[in-house]
Amino acid sequence: MTAYDAIIIGAGQAGPSLAGRFNDAGKKVAIIERKHVGGTCVNTGCKPTKTLVASAYAAHLARRGADYGVVLDSAVKIDMPAVMRRSHKVTLDSRKGNESWLEGMPNCTLIRGHARFEDKNTIRVGDEILTAPQIFLNVGGRATIPDFPGINDIPYMTNSDIVMLDRVPKHLIVIGGSYIGLEFAQMYRRFGAEVTVVEKGSRLVGREDEDISDAIREILEAEGITVRTGSDDIRFRKDGEDIVVHVSAGAPEVIGSDVLLAVGRRPNTDDLGLDKAGVELDARGYIKVDDHLATNVPGIWALGDCNGRGAFTHTAYNDFEIVAANLFDSENRKVSDRLVGYALYIDPPLGRVGMSEAEAKKSGRKVLVSRLPMKRVGRAVEKGETQGLMKFIADADTREILGAAILGTSGDESIHGVLDMMNVKATYDQLRWAVPIHPTVSEFWPTVVLGMKPV
């Protein structure tokens, strides 16, 4: 049995940084990882997918070369093994960097294996027993596999599988019309696949406002992606080499070569022996935590995707920041103080922060809304990328900025002009009188503010 000051289970976005704080404080810490250091982001999420998105964008831009006066002598071809080699290198470089960092910490021990609780202070990894008064769970999540009829009769992929695919499917059927599914749908369409998106709901990315959802669908369909919403009876069967998907009564079936399941995520909490430690889970398997990310068991915290308080790399890292600030810096940081933004990495990307228009209306406030089509944004016109819109939401009485969305070129970057103002609780009047740089996309936020009208 080996005693530590702290044990961290999972080496995703929060775990290694937290190990670094313990190491720097001279504390003896163990970090346990059963698969790949870096977690979802590095290995099957952000790093590989955004690298693939970049390759798909390069192919798309090359095909549009004539629009910019650039003439290619032959048609654009995709070398998928080369695309994947580039993606794998980005992933492996990041993973190795994290490993070297952890292994170079004098007070940190990186342990490979599957951790399970023996009791609230004791962890077993194979034949090794570890104890510590403080234990931190950073175990992440994985793709949900729904029990659609016939699902076990067909080959299918999740995000973890498709980031390893070194060929272009003839016809990729994406089950799920939300963030992960749509990124892969557009990506593989640009690589040359026929693509159909099958979504149970009445529209894509149902969390977004209807005007944003409609604009996303328009962008995807303009590239030749077929979208089948309202698919309330999804069933699968094999027909020779083909996969047949029944979507709803009376509707034509979809016949394709490959299926990607992208219908949600679930936490990796079902095989940790949490019951032996007395750690409580909610109905979906997420670890219950308070505003400081502590579980119901004193001395045990949960960070990242497994706690249900955020589903992004940046929220997982912020979980680390909150816990570290409270433990080491005598602060009182809370999850409820966090303002969350996020992005959808189709092209053009969607950047979002705060409330949607629908959420603002439900709050009972007097709401002001403004929209500006990207075709009126000079930078977008100059780049030849004018799809989408900018949207701004504010409180009519308090002048508080409630939220914003930008579906357009550089949307994932320019949303920070609003996000940062919201973080310091600025009013929209203060944003109105900012003097942004020209020519940029961000320079239009003050213009958008000027167009606000009551709804």
C-alpha positions in Angstrom: 0.0 0.0 0.0 1.3 3.4 -1.0 0.2 6.6 0.6 -0.2 9.9 -1.3 -1.4 13.4 -0.4 -3.8 13.2 -3.4 -4.9 10.8 -6.0 -6.3 12.0 -9.4 -8.2 9.5 -11.5 -8.1 10.4 -15.1 -5.6 12.5 -17.1 -8.0 14.6 -19.2 -8.0 18.4 -19.2 -8.4 18.9 -15.4 -6.2 16.1 -14.0 -2.7 16.9 -15.2 -2.9 20.6 -14.4 -4.2 19.7 -10.9 -1.3 17.3 -10.5 1.0 20.1 -11.4 -0.4 22.3 -8.6 0.1 19.5 -6.1 3.6 18.9 -7.4 4.5 22.5 -7.2 3.2 22.6 -3.6 5.6 19.8 -2.7 2.7 17.3 -2.2 3.0 13.7 -3.2 0.4 13.0 -5.9 -0.6 10.0 -8.1 -2.5 10.4 -11.4 -4.0 7.3 -12.8 -4.9 6.8 -16.5 -6.3 3.6 -18.0 -6.0 4.6 -21.6 -4.5 7.7 -23.2 -3.2 10.7 -21.4 -5.0 13.9 -22.5 -8.5 12.5 -22.4 -11.2 13.0 -25.0 -10.0 16.4 -26.2 -6.5 15.3 -27.2 -7.3 11.7 -28.4 -10.8 11.5 -29.9 -12.2 15.0 -29.6 -10.9 18.6 -30.3 -7.3 17.8 -31.5 -8.1 15.2 -34.1 -11.5 16.6 -35.2 -10.4 20.2 -35.6 -7.3 19.0 -37.5 -9.6 17.1 -39.8 -11.9 20.1 -40.1 -8.8 22.1 -41.3 -8.1 19.6 -44.0 -11.7 19.6 -45.1 -11.6 23.4 -45.2 -8.5 23.3 -47.3 -10.2 21.0 -49.8 -13.3 23.2 -49.9 -11.3 26.3 -50.5 -9.2 24.7 -53.2 -12.4 23.8 -55.0 -13.5 27.4 -54.8 -10.2 28.6 -56.1 -11.7 30.1 -59.3 -13.8 32.4 -57.1 -10.6 34.1 -56.0 -8.9 34.0 -59.4 -6.9 31.0 -58.5 -7.1 28.3 -61.3 -6.0 24.7 -60.6 -4.9 22.5 -63.5 -6.8 19.5 -62.2 -9.6 18.5 -59.9 -9.0 18.4 -56.1 -8.1 15.0 -54.8 -8.2 13.7 -51.2 -5.4 11.6 -49.9 -7.2 10.3 -46.9 -4.3 8.3 -45.4 -2.2 11.5 -45.6 -5.1 13.5 -44.0 -5.2 10.9 -41.1 -1.4 10.9 -40.7 -1.5 14.6 -40.1 -4.3 14.3 -37.6 -2.6 11.5 -35.8 0.6 13.5 -35.5 -1.2 16.4 -33.9 -2.8 14.0 -31.4 0.4 12.1 -30.6 2.5 15.2 -30.2 -0.1 16.6 -27.8 -0.4 13.3 -25.9 3.4 12.9 -25.6 3.7 16.5 -24.4 1.3 15.8 -21.6 3.0 12.5 -20.7 6.5 14.2 -20.6 5.1 16.9 -18.5 3.6 14.5 -15.9 6.6 12.2 -15.9 8.9 15.2 -15.3 7.2 16.2 -12.1 9.3 15.1 -9.2 6.4 14.7 -6.8 4.0 13.1 -9.2 3.6 9.4 -10.2 1.8 8.5 -13.4 0.1 5.1 -13.0 -1.3 3.2 -16.0 -4.4 1.1 -15.3 -8.0 0.9 -14.3 -8.7 2.6 -10.9 -11.5 1.3 -8.6 -12.5 2.4 -5.1 -12.0 0.0 -2.2 -13.3 2.6 0.2 -13.5 6.4 0.2 -9.8 6.8 0.8 -8.4 3.7 -1.0 -8.0 3.0 -4.7 -7.0 -0.3 -6.3 -5.1 -0.4 -9.7 -4.5 -4.0 -10.6 -2.6 -5.4 -7.6 -1.5 -2.0 -6.4 -3.3 -0.3 -3.5 -3.1 3.5 -3.1 -4.5 5.7 -0.3 -4.9 9.5 0.0 -7.1 11.9 2.0 -8.0 13.7 -1.2 -9.3 12.0 -4.4 -10.2 13.8 -7.6 -12.2 12.2 -10.4 -11.6 13.4 -13.9 -12.8 10.3 -15.8 -14.6 12.0 -18.7 -17.3 10.4 -20.9 -17.9 8.4 -24.0 -20.4 8.2 -26.8 -23.9 7.0 -26.0 -25.0 3.9 -27.9 -28.8 4.0 -28.2 -30.8 0.8 -28.4 -32.3 1.4 -31.9 -33.8 -1.7 -33.4 -31.2 -3.5 -35.5 -28.3 -1.4 -34.2 -26.4 -4.6 -33.2 -26.9 -6.1 -36.7 -24.9 -3.4 -38.5 -21.3 -2.0 -38.2 -21.3 1.5 -36.8 -18.9 4.1 -35.7 -18.7 6.7 -32.9 -16.5 9.7 -32.8 -13.7 7.6 -31.4 -13.8 5.3 -34.4 -14.3 7.8 -37.2 -11.2 9.9 -36.2 -9.2 6.8 -37.1 -10.9 6.2 -40.5 -8.4 6.4 -43.3 -10.9 6.1 -46.2 -13.8 8.2 -47.5 -17.2 6.4 -47.1 -19.3 6.2 -50.2 -22.3 7.3 -48.3 -22.0 8.3 -44.6 -25.3 8.3 -42.6 -24.9 10.5 -39.5 -27.4 9.7 -36.8 -27.8 12.9 -34.7 -28.1 16.4 -36.0 -26.2 18.2 -33.3 -22.7 19.5 -32.7 -20.5 16.4 -33.1 -22.6 14.9 -35.9 -22.7 18.0 -38.0 -19.0 18.6 -37.8 -18.3 15.1 -39.2 -21.1 15.5 -41.7 -19.7 18.6 -43.4 -16.1 17.3 -43.0 -16.8 14.1 -44.9 -18.9 15.8 -47.5 -15.9 17.9 -48.2 -13.7 14.9 -48.4 -16.1 13.6 -51.1 -18.6 11.3 -49.4 -22.3 11.5 -50.0 -23.8 12.4 -46.6 -27.2 12.2 -45.0 -28.0 13.5 -41.5 -30.8 11.8 -39.6 -32.2 13.8 -36.7 -35.1 12.8 -34.4 -36.0 16.4 -33.6 -37.9 18.8 -35.8 -34.7 20.8 -36.6 -31.0 20.6 -36.3 -29.2 21.6 -33.1 -32.4 22.0 -31.2 -30.7 23.9 -28.4 -30.2 26.9 -30.6 -32.7 29.5 -31.7 -34.8 28.6 -34.7 -33.2 31.2 -36.9 -29.7 29.9 -36.1 -30.8 26.3 -36.7 -32.4 27.2 -40.0 -29.2 29.0 -41.1 -27.1 26.0 -40.2 -29.3 23.7 -42.2 -29.1 26.0 -45.2 -25.3 26.0 -45.1 -25.1 22.2 -45.0 -27.7 21.6 -47.6 -26.0 24.1 -49.9 -23.0 21.8 -49.9 -25.1 18.8 -50.9 -25.8 17.3 -47.5 -29.2 15.7 -47.2 -31.0 16.5 -43.9 -33.8 14.3 -42.6 -35.4 15.8 -39.5 -38.5 14.5 -37.7 -37.0 11.0 -37.8 -39.0 9.4 -35.0 -38.7 5.7 -35.8 -35.0 5.0 -36.5 -34.3 1.3 -37.3 -31.4 -0.4 -39.0 -30.9 -3.5 -41.2 -28.3 -4.9 -43.5 -28.9 -5.3 -47.3 -25.9 -7.0 -48.7 -23.0 -4.5 -48.4 -25.4 -1.6 -47.7 -26.9 -0.3 -44.4 -30.6 0.6 -44.6 -32.0 3.1 -42.1 -35.7 3.4 -41.6 -36.4 6.9 -40.3 -40.1 7.3 -39.9 -43.4 5.9 -41.1 -44.1 6.6 -44.7 -40.8 8.2 -45.4 -38.2 6.9 -47.8 -35.5 4.8 -46.2 -31.8 5.9 -46.3 -29.3 3.5 -47.9 -25.7 4.1 -47.1 -22.3 2.5 -46.7 -21.4 3.7 -43.2 -23.1 4.9 -40.1 -21.9 7.3 -37.5 -23.7 7.5 -34.2 -23.6 11.0 -32.7 -26.6 11.1 -30.3 -25.0 12.2 -27.1 -22.5 11.4 -24.4 -22.5 9.4 -21.1 -20.1 9.7 -18.2 -17.4 7.0 -17.5 -18.7 6.4 -13.9 -20.1 2.9 -14.2 -17.0 0.9 -13.4 -15.1 2.8 -10.7 -16.7 1.2 -7.6 -18.2 4.6 -6.6 -20.7 2.7 -4.5 -17.9 1.5 -2.2 -16.9 5.1 -1.6 -20.5 6.2 -1.1 -20.3 8.7 -4.0 -23.8 9.7 -5.2 -24.8 9.8 -8.9 -27.7 11.4 -10.6 -30.2 9.5 -12.7 -28.0 9.8 -15.8 -24.9 8.5 -14.1 -23.2 11.9 -13.5 -21.4 12.5 -10.2 -23.3 14.9 -8.1 -21.2 17.9 -7.0 -21.8 21.1 -5.2 -20.8 24.6 -6.3 -17.2 23.9 -5.4 -17.2 20.6 -7.3 -17.1 18.5 -4.1 -19.1 15.3 -4.0 -21.3 14.2 -1.1 -18.2 12.4 0.4 -15.8 14.7 2.1 -12.4 14.5 0.4 -13.7 13.5 -3.0 -14.2 15.9 -5.9 -15.3 15.4 -9.5 -14.1 17.5 -12.4 -14.8 17.6 -16.1 -17.4 15.8 -18.2 -18.2 13.2 -15.5 -19.9 15.8 -13.2 -22.6 17.0 -15.6 -21.7 20.7 -15.0 -20.0 21.2 -18.3 -19.4 19.3 -21.5 -16.4 21.1 -22.9 -12.7 21.1 -22.7 -12.7 24.7 -21.4 -15.2 23.9 -18.7 -13.2 20.9 -17.6 -10.1 23.2 -17.4 -12.1 25.8 -15.5 -13.1 23.0 -13.0 -9.4 22.6 -12.3 -9.0 26.3 -11.9 -11.9 26.5 -9.4 -10.6 23.5 -7.3 -7.0 24.7 -7.4 -7.9 28.3 -6.4 -10.0 27.1 -3.5 -7.4 24.5 -2.2 -4.2 26.3 -2.8 -5.0 30.0 -3.0 -7.6 30.4 -0.3 -10.2 31.6 -2.7 -13.9 30.9 -2.9 -14.5 30.1 -6.6 -17.8 28.6 -7.7 -19.2 26.8 -10.7 -22.2 29.1 -10.6 -20.0 32.1 -11.3 -19.0 30.6 -14.7 -20.2 32.1 -17.9 -20.0 29.4 -20.6 -19.5 30.0 -24.2 -19.1 27.3 -26.9 -18.7 26.8 -30.6 -20.0 24.5 -33.3 -17.1 23.9 -35.7 -18.8 23.6 -39.0 -17.7 26.1 -41.6 -18.6 28.9 -41.0 -18.5 28.2 -37.3 -21.1 29.1 -34.7 -19.9 31.0 -31.6 -22.4 31.2 -28.7 -22.4 32.7 -25.2 -25.1 33.3 -22.6 -28.8 33.0 -23.2 -30.5 32.2 -26.5 -33.4 34.4 -27.5 -35.8 31.6 -26.4 -34.2 31.3 -23.0 -34.2 35.1 -22.5 -38.0 35.2 -23.3 -38.6 32.3 -20.9 -36.9 34.2 -18.1 -39.7 36.8 -18.1 -37.5 39.8 -18.9 -38.2 42.5 -21.4 -35.9 41.4 -24.2 -34.1 43.3 -26.9 -32.8 41.4 -30.0 -30.7 42.5 -33.0 -29.6 40.5 -36.1 -27.2 41.3 -38.8 -26.6 39.1 -41.8 -23.0 38.3 -42.5 -23.3 39.5 -46.1 -23.3 43.0 -44.5 -20.0 42.4 -42.7 -17.1 43.8 -44.8 -14.5 41.2 -43.7 -16.9 38.4 -44.7 -17.4 39.9 -48.1 -13.7 40.4 -48.6 -13.1 36.7 -47.7 -15.9 35.5 -49.9 -17.6 33.9 -46.9 -20.9 35.6 -46.3 -23.1 32.8 -45.0 -24.8 33.2 -41.6 -25.7 36.0 -39.2 -24.8 37.8 -36.0 -27.3 38.0 -33.2 -27.3 39.9 -29.9 -29.7 39.7 -26.9 -30.1 42.2 -24.0 -32.3 43.1 -21.1 -34.3 46.2 -22.0 -34.6 47.4 -18.4 -31.2 46.7 -16.9 -29.2 47.1 -20.1 -27.5 43.8 -19.3 -26.0 41.7 -22.1 -27.9 38.4 -22.0 -26.2 36.5 -24.8 -25.0 36.5 -28.4 -24.5 34.2 -31.3 -22.5 34.5 -34.5 -22.8 31.9 -37.2 -20.2 33.2 -39.7 -16.6 33.4 -40.6 -14.4 33.7 -37.5 -17.5 33.2 -35.3 -15.6 31.1 -32.9 -13.1 33.9 -32.3 -15.3 37.0 -32.6 -17.8 35.8 -30.0 -15.2 36.6 -27.4 -15.8 40.3 -27.9 -19.2 39.8 -26.3 -18.1 37.0 -23.9 -15.4 39.2 -22.3 -17.8 42.1 -21.8 -20.3 39.7 -20.2 -17.6 38.4 -17.9 -17.0 41.8 -16.5 -20.8 42.5 -16.4 -20.6 45.4 -18.8 -23.8 46.9 -20.2 -24.5 46.9 -23.9 -23.9 50.7 -23.8 -20.3 50.0 -23.0 -20.0 47.6 -25.9 -21.7 50.2 -28.1 -18.9 52.6 -27.6 -16.0 50.2 -28.1 -13.8 51.1 -31.0 -12.8 47.7 -32.7 -10.2 47.2 -35.3 -11.2 47.5 -39.0 -11.5 45.3 -41.0 -12.6 42.5 -38.7 -15.7 40.6 -38.0 -15.7 41.7 -34.4 -15.9 45.4 -35.4 -19.6 44.8 -36.1 -20.7 44.1 -32.5 -21.3 47.8 -31.8 -23.3 48.0 -35.1 -25.4 45.0 -34.0 -26.1 46.7 -30.7 -27.4 49.7 -32.5 -30.0 47.6 -34.2 -31.7 46.2 -31.1 -35.5 46.1 -31.0 -38.0 44.8 -28.4 -39.5 41.3 -29.0 
